């Protein structure tokens, strides 16, 4: 029993490391997507504001 536990220990540690790395990668990608979406919304807002200001300038 002790031999099998010792033999399995490196595999368990390796699996835990892989799981942590995959989770960290997922969280980083999720943050990247949130930042990208926020940037797109900001750009859309800026375009709309610039269009509105342009319209107001043309009315004068």
C-alpha positions, 0 to 999 in steps of 0.5 A: 500500500505504501509503495503504491501511494509513493508511486502515485504521489508524483502523478497526483502532484503533476495532475494538480499542477496541470489543473491549476495551470489550466484554471489560471489560463481560463481565468486569464482568457476570461479577463482578456475577453472582459477587457476586450468587450469593455474596450469595444463598448468604449469605442462604440460610445466614442463613435456615437459621441463624435457623430453626435458632436459632428451633427451638432456642429453641422446644425450651427 
